[in-house]
Every structure is written in C-alpha cells, then in structure tokens.
C-alpha cells in the first residue's frame, strides 16, 4: 500500500490526513502520489524513520519550488506592472515570496494538518511554525511542477499567492527590511550591508539565531529569529532605526560597535 510506511506515525492517536482532501483544496489531482508525500515530508520525520524504504525529505522539492515560484511571480509582475522599474519590481517580488507570505498561503491550505513531522517536532509546535509551512508550500509547488508541468504550477500559484498579492503589497507589516536597508545604504554611497550569524542555539527542531548587521564594517543592529532569514530581517529593521537616529543627530557611522567578526554572509 502506497501509504503503508506512514502507519506508525498515526499510531499515536493522530487522525490520518486525507490526501484527497488536500488535493481538493489545491484544485489539483496528482498522477504520482509519492511526489505529494515527499513534498509533505519534513526532515524531522524522515530522520525519525527506521523503515527499510528510504523516505526523501521535502528539501529538494522546496529548492525546485522556490525556483518555479520566482519565475512565475517575476513573469506576473512584468506583465501586470508595465510601468514599474526593475528595482521596484524586485522589491515587490521579494515581499511577495517572503516566508511570512508563503506561510499565509500554506495556512490557507491548512497545510499544517498534512505535513509529516517527528513527534518531537510536532510537540514543539512544528505544525504552526512559519518556516516549516513556507518550506512545505514551496515543496508542494515543486511537486506539482514535476507532476503536471509549469502551467499546472502556475495555476496553483495564481489561485493562492496571486489572490492575496494586492493585500500583501499594501501591508506595511510585511515590509522587507533588508531591501529597505540596502536601498538606504546604496543611496548614500555606503555600500552593501552584510550579515553575520553571531549566535546559534537550541535543538535542531527549534533553533534560534542572533544575526549582526554591518555597514562599512560597523555594526548597526542585531536581530533574533527562528531562522537566519527572519533574524536578518529583524536585524535590518533595527539597523534602519539606528541609522535614522544617527542621521537626526547629525552623527555619521557610529553604529553600535566598532568591531566585527568574520563575515558569514552578505545581503
């Protein structure tokens, strides 16, 4: 039986999810059901299995889905906003495909009810964790692309993400602070901000990151999040606040620290 290897996962009393119900929500019926299962298989679940049949996590499909999502959204923005400049469209795309927005789309599908997680990940709130939901959304897109081609994936993206695009673009709370900080520093000839992971703590299923934000080797802020991306966004927001405060005081390049460690990644 195709879903036989999932039996142990349901022995803890959890009701077996109806994949046909998920297909109904998606408006797409898979020809290859194993692609759907893989798209829902979080690495915590895969690592917890001891079955002879090796189960693949959804990370590769997430990688593929991210690429499909970017081309579909870019194509949409190019056609729908003919008067927008490249820089503005880049900011719009960055906002639309952010983890928070993809998490909203996943939540609308009730994807958290279908994701396969280890017991420990589930107990720690994994079904509602933004990063897991956003990754699963991308993985499902990747699975549909492999199963039905680009047009099937495009239709699914349009019926979910594009439906809330206008609302997303008008929501200031969803602002991409990394993009705003980059625009701020480049417009003032200060170069490109860089981001260093200063601290990483917590178990694998519940990581916490502290990221420092640097401009011209000066630290201007730190951010904390349950992923590197969210910590970077939080840090960029703090950096913008500090830089604007320095500007009002007439101070140049003070930052919050005069030293920085080795770089672990740039914007």
C-alpha positions as CSV (number, residue, x, y, z in Angstrom):
1,X,0.0,0.0,0.0
2,X,1.4,3.4,-1.0
3,X,0.8,5.0,2.4
4,X,1.7,1.9,4.4
5,X,5.0,3.3,5.6
6,X,3.1,6.1,7.4
7,X,1.2,3.7,9.7
8,X,3.5,4.1,12.7
9,X,3.1,7.8,12.5
10,X,-0.6,7.5,13.1
11,X,-0.4,5.0,16.0
12,X,0.0,7.9,18.5
13,X,-3.7,8.6,18.0
14,X,-3.4,11.3,15.3
15,X,-6.1,11.0,12.7
16,X,-4.8,10.1,9.3
17,X,-5.0,13.1,7.0
18,X,-6.9,12.7,3.8
19,X,-4.6,13.5,0.9
20,X,-7.6,13.6,-1.4
21,X,-8.9,16.4,0.7
22,X,-5.7,18.3,0.3
23,X,-5.9,17.7,-3.5
24,X,-9.4,19.1,-3.4
25,X,-8.2,22.2,-1.6
26,X,-5.3,22.6,-4.1
27,X,-7.6,22.1,-7.0
28,X,-5.0,19.6,-8.4
29,X,-5.0,15.8,-8.5
30,X,-1.6,14.2,-8.5
31,X,-0.7,11.5,-11.0
32,X,2.2,10.4,-8.9
33,X,1.1,10.4,-5.2
34,X,4.6,9.8,-4.0
35,X,5.5,13.4,-5.1
36,X,2.8,14.7,-2.8
37,X,4.0,12.6,0.1
38,X,7.6,13.8,-0.4
39,X,6.5,17.4,-0.5
40,X,5.0,17.0,2.9
41,X,7.8,15.0,4.5
42,X,9.8,17.3,6.9
43,X,13.4,16.2,7.6
44,X,12.5,15.6,11.2
45,X,10.0,12.9,10.1
46,X,12.5,11.4,7.7
47,X,15.2,11.2,10.3
48,X,12.9,9.6,12.8
49,X,12.0,6.7,10.5
50,X,13.8,3.3,10.7
51,X,11.9,1.6,7.8
52,X,13.7,-0.3,5.1
53,X,12.3,2.0,2.5
54,X,14.3,5.3,2.4
55,X,12.0,8.3,2.5
56,X,13.2,11.5,1.0
57,X,12.6,14.8,2.8
58,X,10.9,17.7,1.0
59,X,14.0,19.9,0.9
60,X,14.9,19.1,-2.7
61,X,11.3,19.8,-3.8
62,X,11.4,23.0,-1.8
63,X,14.5,24.1,-3.7
64,X,12.8,23.4,-7.0
65,X,9.5,25.0,-5.9
66,X,11.4,28.2,-4.9
67,X,12.8,28.5,-8.5
68,X,9.4,27.8,-10.1
69,X,7.8,30.4,-7.7
70,X,10.3,33.0,-8.6
71,X,9.9,32.7,-12.4
72,X,6.1,32.6,-12.1
73,X,5.9,35.7,-9.8
74,X,8.5,37.6,-11.9
75,X,6.6,36.9,-15.1
76,X,3.4,38.0,-13.4
77,X,4.9,41.3,-12.1
78,X,6.5,42.0,-15.5
79,X,3.2,41.7,-17.3
80,X,0.9,43.2,-14.7
81,X,3.0,46.3,-13.9
82,X,4.5,47.5,-17.2
83,X,5.2,50.9,-15.7
84,X,7.3,49.7,-12.8
85,X,11.0,49.9,-12.9
86,X,13.3,46.9,-12.3
87,X,14.2,48.0,-8.8
88,X,10.6,48.4,-7.7
89,X,9.6,45.1,-9.2
90,X,12.5,43.4,-7.3
91,X,11.2,44.8,-4.0
92,X,7.7,43.7,-4.8
93,X,8.8,40.1,-5.6
94,X,11.0,39.9,-2.5
95,X,8.0,40.9,-0.4
96,X,5.5,38.6,-2.1
97,X,7.7,35.4,-1.9
98,X,8.8,36.1,1.7
99,X,8.4,33.3,4.3
100,X,5.6,35.1,6.1
101,X,3.5,35.4,2.9
102,X,4.2,31.9,1.8
103,X,3.3,30.8,5.3
104,X,-0.1,32.6,5.0
105,X,-0.7,30.7,1.7
106,X,0.2,27.4,3.4
107,X,-2.1,28.2,6.3
108,X,-5.0,28.9,3.8
109,X,-4.5,25.4,2.5
110,X,-4.4,24.1,6.1
111,X,-1.1,22.5,5.1
112,X,0.0,22.2,8.7
113,X,-2.6,19.4,9.1
114,X,-0.9,17.3,6.4
115,X,2.8,17.9,7.0
116,X,4.7,14.7,8.2
117,X,6.7,15.6,11.3
118,X,8.5,13.7,14.0
119,X,6.7,13.5,17.3
120,X,9.2,15.9,19.0
121,X,8.8,18.4,16.2
122,X,5.0,18.2,16.4
123,X,5.0,18.6,20.2
124,X,7.2,21.7,19.8
125,X,4.6,23.4,17.6
126,X,6.0,22.5,14.2
127,X,2.6,22.4,12.5
128,X,2.3,26.1,13.1
129,X,5.9,27.1,12.6
130,X,6.2,29.7,9.8
131,X,9.4,28.3,8.3
132,X,8.1,24.8,8.1
133,X,4.8,26.0,6.5
134,X,6.6,28.2,4.0
135,X,9.0,25.5,3.0
136,X,6.2,23.0,2.6
137,X,4.3,25.5,0.3
138,X,7.4,25.7,-1.9
139,X,7.8,21.9,-1.9
140,X,4.2,21.4,-3.0
141,X,4.7,23.8,-5.8
142,X,7.8,21.8,-6.8
143,X,5.8,18.6,-6.7
144,X,3.1,20.0,-8.9
145,X,5.7,21.2,-11.4
146,X,7.2,17.8,-11.7
147,X,3.8,16.0,-11.8
148,X,1.9,18.3,-14.1
149,X,4.4,20.8,-15.6
150,X,4.9,24.6,-15.4
151,X,1.3,25.6,-16.3
152,X,-0.1,23.4,-13.5
153,X,2.3,25.0,-11.1
154,X,1.5,28.5,-12.4
155,X,-2.3,27.9,-12.0
156,X,-1.8,26.8,-8.4
157,X,0.4,29.8,-7.6
158,X,-2.1,32.2,-9.2
159,X,-5.0,30.6,-7.2
160,X,-3.2,31.1,-3.9
161,X,-0.4,33.6,-3.8
162,X,-1.7,36.0,-6.5
163,X,-5.1,36.1,-4.9
164,X,-3.6,38.0,-1.9
165,X,-0.9,39.9,-3.8
166,X,-2.6,43.3,-3.6
167,X,-3.2,42.9,0.1
168,X,0.3,41.9,0.7
169,X,1.8,44.8,-1.2
170,X,-0.3,47.2,0.9
171,X,0.7,45.6,4.2
172,X,3.4,47.7,5.9
173,X,4.0,44.9,8.5
174,X,5.3,42.7,5.7
175,X,7.9,45.2,4.6
176,X,11.2,43.7,3.5
177,X,13.6,45.5,5.8
178,X,16.7,44.0,4.1
179,X,15.7,45.6,0.8
180,X,14.9,48.9,2.6
181,X,18.3,48.9,4.3
182,X,20.1,48.1,1.0
183,X,18.3,51.0,-0.7
184,X,19.2,53.3,2.2
185,X,22.9,52.4,2.2
186,X,23.4,52.4,-1.6
187,X,21.6,55.8,-2.0
188,X,24.2,57.2,0.5
189,X,27.2,55.6,-1.0
190,X,27.7,53.3,2.0
191,X,27.9,50.1,0.0
192,X,26.1,46.8,0.7
193,X,25.1,45.7,4.2
194,X,26.4,42.3,5.4
195,X,25.0,39.9,7.9
196,X,26.9,37.7,10.4
197,X,25.5,34.9,12.5
198,X,26.7,35.8,16.0
199,X,24.9,33.0,17.9
200,X,23.1,29.8,17.1
201,X,21.3,27.9,19.9
202,X,18.6,25.5,20.7
203,X,17.8,21.9,19.5
204,X,17.7,21.1,15.8
205,X,13.9,21.4,15.7
206,X,13.7,24.7,17.5
207,X,16.8,26.8,16.5
208,X,17.3,30.4,17.5
209,X,19.7,32.7,15.6
210,X,21.2,36.1,16.5
211,X,22.5,38.0,13.5
212,X,24.6,41.2,13.4
213,X,24.1,43.7,10.7
214,X,27.1,45.6,9.4
215,X,27.6,48.6,7.1
216,X,31.1,49.7,6.3
217,X,32.4,47.2,9.0
218,X,30.3,49.0,11.6
219,X,27.6,47.0,13.5
220,X,24.3,48.9,13.3
221,X,21.9,46.3,14.8
222,X,21.2,42.8,15.8
223,X,18.2,40.6,15.2
224,X,16.8,37.3,16.6
225,X,14.7,34.8,14.9
226,X,14.0,31.1,14.5
227,X,15.7,31.1,11.1
228,X,18.6,33.0,9.6
229,X,16.3,34.9,7.2
230,X,14.0,36.1,10.0
231,X,16.9,37.1,12.2
232,X,18.4,39.1,9.3
233,X,15.1,40.9,8.7
234,X,14.8,41.7,12.4
235,X,18.4,43.0,12.4
236,X,17.9,45.1,9.3
237,X,14.9,46.7,10.9
238,X,17.0,47.6,14.0
239,X,19.8,48.9,11.8
240,X,17.4,51.2,9.9
241,X,16.1,52.6,13.1
242,X,19.7,53.2,14.4
243,X,20.9,54.8,11.2
244,X,17.9,57.1,11.0
245,X,18.5,58.1,14.6
246,X,22.2,58.9,13.8
247,X,21.1,60.9,10.8
248,X,18.7,63.0,13.0
249,X,21.6,63.6,15.5
250,X,24.0,64.5,12.7
251,X,26.2,61.6,13.6
252,X,27.9,59.6,10.9
253,X,29.0,56.0,11.0
254,X,28.7,55.4,14.8
255,X,26.8,52.1,14.7
256,X,26.5,50.0,17.8
257,X,30.0,48.6,17.8
258,X,33.4,49.5,16.3
259,X,34.4,45.9,15.5
260,X,33.1,43.0,13.6
261,X,33.9,39.3,13.3
262,X,34.5,37.2,10.2
263,X,31.7,37.5,7.6
264,X,29.3,34.6,7.3
265,X,27.2,36.0,4.5
266,X,26.3,39.2,2.7
267,X,23.0,40.6,1.7
